[in-house]
Structure formats: structure tokens, C-alpha cells
Amino acid sequence: MKFIICTFVAMSSEIIFIVIFSITVFGFFSDQILSFLNASWFNKPIPEELKDVYDFDKYKKQQEYKTENYRFGILTSIFSFLLIVLMLLFDGFAIVDQLAGRISGHYILKTLLFFAIIFLAMDVLSMPFAIYDTFVIENKYGFNKTTPKTYVLDKIKSWLLMGIIGGGILSLIIWFYELNPDYFWLYAWILVVGFSVFMNMFYSVLIVPLFNKQTPLEDGELRTSILEFGKKAGFNIDKIFVIDGSKRSTKANAYFSGLGPKKRIVLYDTLINEMTTDEIVAVLAHEIGHYKHKHIYKNLFASIIETGVTLFIFGLFACSDPLSQALGVESASFHIALIAFGIIYSTLSSALGVISSIFSRKAEFQADNFAAKYDLAESLVSALKKLSSHNMSNLTPHPLVVFISYSHPPVLQRVRNLFSISNNSSK
């Protein structure tokens, strides 16, 4: 593998540029083909098992919502694609590199400035699309609850977090590279793994409160039912919180966060308002199923391995002059090589994403089966249908799109699986 990579980075900058450009074009058109295939199935008849998800008026509204999102998605994708193409064709990354170099010649500050300029420029240019999506499309179909003030504050907080956390990690990685180019990937791997584990444990405690208010679920029927189920399933539950998701959207959700003793259940207030106690318990039983099958730890382990492999491969690319020259910079540059590598690696990343999605869908069935084992199949089916209706989910996705990009099985497959378990257990 190392020989293949070294052979690649030894190619001329012109050939590497062609590879980068071709990957960019291929990625755009393959995404558009998948979106078109998915849209071609929008009008497929609703399966018999899901007939009760939408009434006539709600289904008509859902069709309009899907179609509008599809058309808007084409527009935003074309805009993003053209930005990247223009940056590639007119040495845009080299121009930003020169600008950052004029501001500071320090190797860490220059890299931070380079990515800050790229990130802020892309974010600002795409902001009109994000604003239209939030305040026009989502508002039109009754989802948006975000105020302009909240939107602006969220954006500022996101920028600050990106600068502090992202900038801090990137600074250390660049420092490792300058200290030891041959083994920097190993130090960077340890750093990223440590940070990932830390964030898995403390995300809900440190990051979520910056954006949402979390309050302990008060005593009552729901809390009692959740605690009773946890005891029955042999799963210790002592931290149950309600998050004010309705502050931004009417869409419902629930999730677990943390590892070991730091894990907690987080329920969106919109979920509590939409579902019965049994349905909420069924949803949480599904999430507990992920813990019981150790999906959380397996996913974390897989992510750690993938990160290590990615950083190792990048270490072989980072010092290549032709790789940086392909983007218009004369000699090897860490940040320019990182951009070029990111584009080239996207093909392998996409392939790994397909494999990851296959295992993820299998894990979802296992979690559903765990809930069904406690006679919650019917309640989970009811909850899935309510979530689909409330969030205006696509009930007829194209099979190829499901195979390539769906981390969860389509609701039809999950309902049929749960019906099958329920029917078998009643015999």
C-alpha cells in the first residue's frame, strides 16, 4: 500500500491536478444521480403497512416538502460545486495561502489563518442558502422555530467553538508535524482519539448547554416508566434530561450521550409532546439496545482505527511537492497538502461510508429487536410512524440510495421486521 501511495505522490503535479479535478466532478455528478433516483421514487404508492402514517392532506404537504427540498438541494449543490471548481481552476487555494503568508509567516499561524479564511468565506457565501432553508422552506412547512436572534447567536457560538477547539487541535497537529514529520501522524492519532473519547463523555455537559437548555425530567408517569424499564433491562438509568428542541424546530428526537457512568438520556420536549409514555419507553428501549449490543463502543473503535489509517496515509502525502504544486503552491505545504489529500481521500472515504452504513443498518435492526424482546414492538412501530409523520419523512426511498447512504433502515423495513417479531411471539 505504501508503495502505491508513494508512486502516486511521485506523479507530476499536472496528473495529480487532473485526478483531483476528476474526483471533484465525479463526486458532484454521482450525488446528483442519487438525488435524482431518490426523487423519482417520491410518487411511489405508500406501502400498505404505512397507510396510516399520512392522511390525504398531510401526504400532499409531505410530497411538496420533499420536492422543494430536492430542487433547493440541486441549487445549493451546484453553487458549492462551482466554488470548488473555481478554486481549483484559478489557483484559489494558492491565493489564500499567499494572503495568509502576508499576514503571518509563522508556520502555525499561517496555517490557522489559511483555514480560517477558507472556512469563513465558504460559510458566509453559503449563508444565504442556509437562511432561506431555515426561514423560508422550514418555516413554510411548520418546522422552524428559530428566531433571527437565535440563528445569529448560534452562528457566532459555532465560529468561536470552531476557532477554539478546531484551531487548538490543528495547532498541535502542525506542531507535531514540524517536530517529527515521519511520526507526526501517530501523535496526532493519540490526540484525536483522546479528544473523541473526551467529547463522547462530556459533550452533553460542555457543548449542548451553549445552545440548549437541559433540565432533569421531573417525577411522574414517564420518569417512573423509564426507570422501571431500565431496571427490567438491567440498565442503570439515573440521568434523564429534557432539552428545549422546540426552541429551533418542531421536529422530534431523543438520544443517549456519554460513556460508562457519564451516559445520560436526552429527550426533546417535542418528542414528549407528541408521543405516549409507552412509545417514548419503546424509543429509549431501542437506544438501550445499542448499548446492550455494544454498538457505541464498536463504532468508536472503528472510528479510531479509520482515523489512524487516514492520518498514516496523509503522513505519506504531506511532504509531496507535486501534491501542493497541483493546487498552485510551489513547494510542499502542510495545509495545501491537507486540502488536496481531503479531496483525493474522499473516494476511499465514500467507499468506507457504504460499508459503515451496512453495519449501521444491521445495528438498528438489532436495537429494534432488543425493544421487541420486552413486548414493545407495537409501541415502537407506533413511535416510528409518528416520527415519520411529524418529521415528514420519505417513506419510499430508492433502494440504491438506501444502500449507499442510509445509516438507518427505511421505516418500512423496520416496521415489517417488528411486525414479524410481534406475530411470531404471539403464536
JOHU-V72792 format. One record per residue. PHI is phi as a letter, one per 30 degrees, with the letter a starting at -180 (NA if undefined). OMEGA is omega in degrees with one decimal (none if undefined). NEAR is the number of other ideal C-beta (glycine too) atoms within 12 Angstrom. Layout:
phi={PHI,PHI}
omega={OMEGA,OMEGA}
near={NEAR,NEAR}
This chain:
phi={NA,d,d,d,d,d,d,d,d,d,d,d,d,d,d,d,d,d,d,d,d,d,d,d,d,d,d,d,d,d,d,d,d,d,d,d,d,d,d,d,c,e,c,d,e,d,e,e,d,c,e,d,d,b,d,e,d,d,d,d,d,d,d,d,d,d,d,d,d,d,d,d,d,d,d,d,d,d,d,d,d,d,d,d,d,d,d,d,d,c,h,d,d,d,d,d,d,d,d,d,d,d,d,a,c,d,d,d,d,d,d,d,d,e,d,d,d,d,d,d,d,d,d,d,d,d,e,e,d,d,d,d,d,d,c,c,d,d,d,e,c,i,c,d,b,d,d,e,d,d,d,d,d,d,d,d,d,d,d,d,d,d,d,d,d,d,d,d,d,d,d,d,d,d,d,e,d,d,d,a,e,d,b,e,d,d,d,d,d,e,d,d,d,e,d,d,d,e,d,d,d,b,e,d,d,c,c,e,d,d,c,b,c,c,b,e,d,d,d,l,e,d,d,d,d,d,d,d,d,e,d,d,d,i,b,d,b,b,b,b,b,c,c,d,d,d,d,b,a,d,d,c,a,a,a,c,b,j,b,h,d,c,d,b,c,b,c,d,d,d,d,d,d,c,c,d,e,d,d,d,d,d,d,d,d,e,d,d,e,d,d,d,d,i,d,d,d,d,d,d,d,d,d,d,d,d,d,d,d,d,d,d,d,d,e,d,d,e,c,d,d,e,d,d,d,d,c,j,c,d,b,e,b,e,d,d,d,d,d,d,d,e,d,d,d,e,d,d,d,d,d,d,d,d,d,d,d,d,d,d,d,d,d,d,d,d,d,d,d,d,d,d,d,c,i,c,d,d,d,d,e,d,d,d,d,d,d,d,d,d,c,h,d,d,d,b,d,d,e,d,d,d,d,d,b,d,d,c,d,e,e,d,d,d,d,d,d,d,d,d,d,d,d,d,d,d,d}
omega={-179.8,179.6,-179.8,-179.0,179.9,176.5,-179.3,-176.7,177.2,178.3,177.5,-179.6,179.8,179.5,179.0,177.4,179.1,178.7,-179.7,-178.9,-178.9,178.5,178.9,-179.7,-179.9,-180.0,-179.9,-175.3,176.9,176.2,-179.7,178.8,179.1,178.0,178.6,178.3,179.4,-179.9,-179.7,179.3,-179.2,-174.0,175.2,178.7,177.4,178.7,-175.5,-177.1,-176.6,-177.2,-175.8,-179.8,-178.8,165.6,-173.2,-176.4,-179.2,-179.7,178.0,178.7,179.2,177.2,178.1,179.3,178.6,-177.2,-179.1,177.6,178.6,-179.1,179.0,177.4,176.7,-178.7,-178.5,179.2,178.4,179.8,-179.9,179.6,-179.8,177.3,-179.8,-179.6,179.3,177.7,-179.8,-174.3,-174.9,176.0,-178.6,-179.6,177.6,178.9,177.9,177.4,179.0,179.1,178.6,179.6,178.4,179.7,179.1,178.0,179.8,-170.6,179.3,-178.7,179.7,179.5,179.0,178.2,179.0,-178.0,177.8,179.4,179.9,-176.6,-177.5,179.8,179.7,-177.7,180.0,-179.7,-179.6,-176.3,178.3,178.4,179.4,178.7,178.8,180.0,-176.6,-169.6,176.7,-175.9,-178.2,178.1,-179.0,-177.1,170.1,-177.9,-170.9,172.3,-178.9,174.7,176.4,179.6,179.6,-179.8,-179.1,179.6,177.5,-178.8,179.9,179.1,179.5,178.3,-179.6,178.7,178.7,-179.8,-176.0,-175.9,-179.3,179.8,-179.8,179.7,179.3,178.9,179.7,179.8,178.1,178.5,176.5,-178.1,179.7,179.1,-175.9,-177.0,-176.6,-175.2,-179.0,-177.8,-179.6,177.8,178.8,178.9,178.9,179.6,-176.9,178.7,178.7,179.2,-179.6,178.9,179.3,-178.5,175.6,-177.4,-168.9,-177.7,-177.2,-178.9,-172.8,-172.0,-176.3,-179.3,177.0,-176.0,-175.9,176.2,177.1,179.0,178.1,176.8,-176.6,179.5,-179.2,-176.6,-176.4,-179.2,179.6,-179.4,178.9,-179.8,178.8,178.6,178.7,178.5,179.6,-176.8,-178.9,-176.6,-176.8,178.8,176.4,179.5,179.3,-176.0,174.1,-179.2,-176.4,178.7,-179.3,176.2,-176.6,-174.9,175.8,-178.4,-173.7,179.9,173.7,179.0,171.4,174.6,177.6,178.2,176.9,-177.7,-178.4,-176.4,178.9,175.2,177.2,179.0,173.0,178.7,177.8,178.3,-179.9,-179.0,-174.0,-169.2,175.1,178.8,-179.5,180.0,178.8,177.4,179.2,178.0,179.4,175.4,175.9,-179.6,176.9,176.8,176.9,178.9,-178.6,178.6,178.2,178.7,-177.9,-177.1,177.9,178.8,178.9,178.9,179.3,178.7,178.7,179.8,-179.6,178.4,179.7,179.1,-179.2,-179.7,177.8,-179.9,178.8,177.7,178.4,-179.5,-163.6,-174.8,-178.4,175.0,-178.5,-179.8,177.7,178.5,178.7,178.1,170.8,179.4,-168.9,-177.4,-176.1,-179.8,-175.7,-174.3,176.8,177.2,179.4,176.7,-178.8,179.5,-179.6,179.2,-178.5,-176.3,-176.8,178.9,177.4,179.1,178.8,178.5,177.6,177.9,177.7,179.0,178.9,179.8,178.7,179.6,179.6,179.0,176.9,179.9,178.9,176.9,179.5,178.4,175.3,-179.2,177.6,178.2,-179.2,-179.6,179.7,176.5,179.7,-177.8,-178.3,178.8,178.8,175.5,179.5,179.4,179.2,179.3,178.9,178.3,179.5,-179.4,-176.0,-178.3,-178.8,-177.7,177.3,-177.4,-176.0,178.8,178.5,-177.3,-179.4,178.0,177.1,-177.3,-173.7,-167.6,-177.3,175.7,176.2,174.4,174.1,-175.4,178.8,-179.9,179.9,179.2,179.3,178.5,-179.1,175.9,-179.2,179.2,-179.4,-179.2,-179.7,-178.4,-179.6,-179.1,none}
near={12,13,10,13,24,18,15,26,33,19,24,17,28,14,19,33,29,18,29,41,26,21,29,32,21,21,27,27,18,26,26,23,20,29,33,21,24,32,26,20,26,30,18,21,13,29,23,13,23,30,17,20,31,28,13,11,11,23,27,17,20,32,26,20,29,32,24,25,30,27,20,25,24,24,22,28,27,20,23,25,24,21,26,31,22,20,31,30,19,16,22,27,39,30,23,33,35,22,19,29,24,15,18,18,14,17,23,26,22,30,37,32,29,40,34,28,28,31,24,21,21,23,23,18,20,23,22,17,25,26,23,21,28,28,22,18,28,27,23,19,27,19,28,26,22,28,15,14,12,22,26,16,19,23,24,17,21,23,21,17,22,24,21,18,24,22,24,18,28,33,29,26,38,32,24,28,34,20,17,17,25,15,17,28,29,23,27,34,29,22,27,30,24,18,25,27,24,21,25,29,23,22,29,28,21,20,23,26,18,20,26,28,19,30,18,18,32,14,12,16,17,30,27,18,29,38,24,20,36,28,16,19,25,13,25,20,32,19,26,36,34,32,33,25,33,26,25,29,30,25,31,32,29,37,28,34,31,28,23,16,12,22,31,35,40,35,41,36,31,29,38,35,21,28,32,22,26,28,34,42,40,42,43,45,41,44,41,38,32,34,34,25,25,19,28,29,20,20,23,23,19,23,24,23,19,26,29,24,22,27,31,26,29,36,33,30,40,37,27,36,24,30,43,33,28,38,44,29,34,18,19,26,36,38,40,45,40,35,37,41,40,28,35,37,32,26,21,23,22,22,16,21,22,24,19,24,23,22,21,26,27,24,31,32,31,28,36,42,29,34,43,32,27,32,21,38,34,25,31,43,36,31,39,42,33,31,33,35,29,30,32,33,31,34,36,31,31,23,20,19,27,28,23,26,26,30,22,28,28,33,35,32,28,38,35,23,30,39,27,21,28,27,15,14,17,12,7}
